[in-house]
Amino acid sequence: MRPFELLEPSSLREALGLLDTADETVRPAGGGTALMLMMKAGVLEPSRLISLRRIEPAWAEISQSADAVEIGALATLSAIEHSGIVRSELPVIARTLRTLANVRVRNVATLGGNLAHADPHMDLPPVLIALGASVIIASRGAERELPVAELISGYYETTLASGELIVRVRVPKQFARFSAYRKITTRSADDWPALGVAVALDREGPVLREARIAVSAAFDRPLRLAAAEAVLRGASIDDEAVLIHAGDAAADEARPIADERGSAAYKRELIRVHVRRALRDALDAQGGTP
Ligand SMILES: Cc1cc2nc3c(=O)[nH]c(=O)nc-3n(C[C@H](O)[C@H](O)[C@H](O)COP(=O)(O)OP(=O)(O)OC[C@H]3O[C@@H](n4cnc5c(N)ncnc54)[C@H](O)[C@@H]3O)c2cc1C
């Protein structure tokens, strides 16, 4: 591994100042779990890492308002998994984190690093997209908010400009919306997924008002499946045929990319089956227990 300088600023402001540089190899470090693997493999050779671990603890806090949960980008995945607020308001996130990597990774990996890494196989981005979450991004002297769906732009690519940091994630409270995530693995339950399917359903009595379906590990980024969502709009929740129809529509519109966990044809079949099952999970659990 190429030698690099490690700086540990004690405030967000200082970190943003250090990141405001013409040297594009300077990188922020959250938990460092993804960075270290890329550096050891030689695919990333930063001249300097700006560790965020010593910045104000407020950037790791999890709080709630009347209509949203806000999670600081420095919160570890374990802290999110065990947060009382997340478990009661967004149980699908707590459930998803239980099979993400292992407890050693979750104890140090941060939410900001998780989203900025943009590996298309990651579990959390499709869930956050289905829940309608957004990221708050800071740079020196400015702040902007962006839907998670617009943050990840391609294979390990984001729309973050250099010098920008994810500082918070805002997830709307789900109230009457029901959600589920299915992680389909070909080895152990906590392996990287061969497919990830997240769904969130809004119902009014027996009728589905809106559906969001986000799929990962099948494309160069997590994507929503609009044709399958359209099938569900206005449908009856008691109509099992609609769920089958939505799974078929998802498989028809998807253009999966093969990887070491499956061919494109295999992933298409996984999409057909697991979109339907994820919809059933969401309707059965109706929010579920964390
Ligand atoms: C053994 C192992 C198994 C894994 N299995 C899974 C799995 O099953 N499912 C899954 O989803 N993931 C899995 N992962 C990936 C894991 O989720 C990520 O490594 C982790 O979430 C990255 O978070 P981090 O804080 O360590 O990021 P870092 O390694 O610190 O950073 C990752 C990237 O984000 C940038 N960055 C960091 N913080 C910020 C910020 N606040 N703003 C902007 N950019 C930032 C860094 O510069 C870097 O480019 C696994 C990882 C390992 C090591």
The ligand as an SDF file (V2000), in Angstrom:
LIG
                    3D

 53 58  0  0  0  0  0  0  0  0999 V2000
  -16.0220   -7.9620    4.9920 C   0  0  0  0  0  0  0  0  0  0  0  0
  -17.0300   -6.9790    4.4650 C   0  0  0  0  0  0  0  0  0  0  0  0
  -18.3100   -7.4390    4.1140 C   0  0  0  0  0  0  0  0  0  0  0  0
  -19.2620   -6.5400    3.6340 C   0  0  0  0  0  0  0  0  0  0  0  0
  -20.5230   -6.9940    3.3350 N   0  0  0  0  0  0  0  0  0  0  0  0
  -21.4870   -6.1050    2.9710 C   0  0  0  0  0  0  0  0  0  0  0  0
  -22.8350   -6.5260    2.7320 C   0  0  0  0  0  0  0  0  0  0  0  0
  -23.2130   -7.6930    2.8680 O   0  0  0  0  0  0  0  0  0  0  0  0
  -23.7360   -5.5850    2.3720 N   0  0  0  0  0  0  0  0  0  0  0  0
  -23.4020   -4.2690    2.2510 C   0  0  0  0  0  0  0  0  0  0  0  0
  -24.2660   -3.4580    1.9400 O   0  0  0  0  0  0  0  0  0  0  0  0
  -22.1540   -3.8560    2.4510 N   0  0  0  0  0  0  0  0  0  0  0  0
  -21.1930   -4.7280    2.8130 C   0  0  0  0  0  0  0  0  0  0  0  0
  -19.9180   -4.2900    3.0320 N   0  0  0  0  0  0  0  0  0  0  0  0
  -19.5720   -2.9010    2.7350 C   0  0  0  0  0  0  0  0  0  0  0  0
  -19.7640   -2.0000    3.9230 C   0  0  0  0  0  0  0  0  0  0  0  0
  -21.1440   -1.7080    4.0580 O   0  0  0  0  0  0  0  0  0  0  0  0
  -18.9640   -0.7110    3.6320 C   0  0  0  0  0  0  0  0  0  0  0  0
  -17.5870   -1.0590    3.6360 O   0  0  0  0  0  0  0  0  0  0  0  0
  -19.2150    0.3670    4.6630 C   0  0  0  0  0  0  0  0  0  0  0  0
  -20.5620    0.6710    4.8010 O   0  0  0  0  0  0  0  0  0  0  0  0
  -18.4600    1.6570    4.2810 C   0  0  0  0  0  0  0  0  0  0  0  0
  -18.5970    2.5740    5.3410 O   0  0  0  0  0  0  0  0  0  0  0  0
  -17.2820    3.2610    5.9420 P   0  0  0  0  0  0  0  0  0  0  0  0
  -17.7210    4.3150    6.9140 O   0  0  0  0  0  0  0  0  0  0  0  0
  -16.3140    2.2640    6.4620 O   0  0  0  0  0  0  0  0  0  0  0  0
  -16.7150    3.9600    4.6270 O   0  0  0  0  0  0  0  0  0  0  0  0
  -15.2200    4.3730    4.2860 P   0  0  0  0  0  0  0  0  0  0  0  0
  -14.4220    3.1600    3.9510 O   0  0  0  0  0  0  0  0  0  0  0  0
  -14.6740    5.2640    5.3370 O   0  0  0  0  0  0  0  0  0  0  0  0
  -15.4760    5.2590    2.9790 O   0  0  0  0  0  0  0  0  0  0  0  0
  -16.0640    4.7230    1.8010 C   0  0  0  0  0  0  0  0  0  0  0  0
  -16.1110    5.8200    0.7370 C   0  0  0  0  0  0  0  0  0  0  0  0
  -16.9450    6.8870    1.1750 O   0  0  0  0  0  0  0  0  0  0  0  0
  -16.2140    8.1340    1.2700 C   0  0  0  0  0  0  0  0  0  0  0  0
  -16.7620    8.7770    2.4620 N   0  0  0  0  0  0  0  0  0  0  0  0
  -16.7060    8.3390    3.7450 C   0  0  0  0  0  0  0  0  0  0  0  0
  -17.4690    9.1060    4.5490 N   0  0  0  0  0  0  0  0  0  0  0  0
  -18.0000   10.0870    3.7460 C   0  0  0  0  0  0  0  0  0  0  0  0
  -18.9060   11.1640    3.9810 C   0  0  0  0  0  0  0  0  0  0  0  0
  -19.4370   11.4400    5.1930 N   0  0  0  0  0  0  0  0  0  0  0  0
  -19.2340   11.9590    2.9280 N   0  0  0  0  0  0  0  0  0  0  0  0
  -18.7380   11.7140    1.6840 C   0  0  0  0  0  0  0  0  0  0  0  0
  -17.9020   10.6920    1.4070 N   0  0  0  0  0  0  0  0  0  0  0  0
  -17.5540    9.8730    2.4280 C   0  0  0  0  0  0  0  0  0  0  0  0
  -14.7530    7.7170    1.3500 C   0  0  0  0  0  0  0  0  0  0  0  0
  -13.8880    8.7230    0.8680 O   0  0  0  0  0  0  0  0  0  0  0  0
  -14.7560    6.4890    0.4490 C   0  0  0  0  0  0  0  0  0  0  0  0
  -14.7510    6.8580   -0.9040 O   0  0  0  0  0  0  0  0  0  0  0  0
  -18.9300   -5.1580    3.4930 C   0  0  0  0  0  0  0  0  0  0  0  0
  -17.6560   -4.7130    3.8390 C   0  0  0  0  0  0  0  0  0  0  0  0
  -16.7010   -5.5980    4.3180 C   0  0  0  0  0  0  0  0  0  0  0  0
  -15.3360   -5.0600    4.7010 C   0  0  0  0  0  0  0  0  0  0  0  0
  1  2  1  0
  2  3  1  0
  2 52  2  0
  3  4  2  0
  4  5  1  0
  4 50  1  0
  5  6  2  0
  6  7  1  0
  6 13  1  0
  7  8  2  0
  7  9  1  0
  9 10  1  0
 10 11  2  0
 10 12  1  0
 12 13  2  0
 13 14  1  0
 14 15  1  0
 14 50  1  0
 15 16  1  0
 16 17  1  0
 16 18  1  0
 18 19  1  0
 18 20  1  0
 20 21  1  0
 20 22  1  0
 22 23  1  0
 23 24  1  0
 24 25  2  0
 24 26  1  0
 24 27  1  0
 27 28  1  0
 28 29  2  0
 28 30  1  0
 28 31  1  0
 31 32  1  0
 32 33  1  0
 33 34  1  0
 33 48  1  0
 34 35  1  0
 35 36  1  0
 35 46  1  0
 36 37  1  0
 36 45  1  0
 37 38  2  0
 38 39  1  0
 39 40  1  0
 39 45  2  0
 40 41  1  0
 40 42  2  0
 42 43  1  0
 43 44  2  0
 44 45  1  0
 46 47  1  0
 46 48  1  0
 48 49  1  0
 50 51  2  0
 51 52  1  0
 52 53  1  0
M  END
$$$$
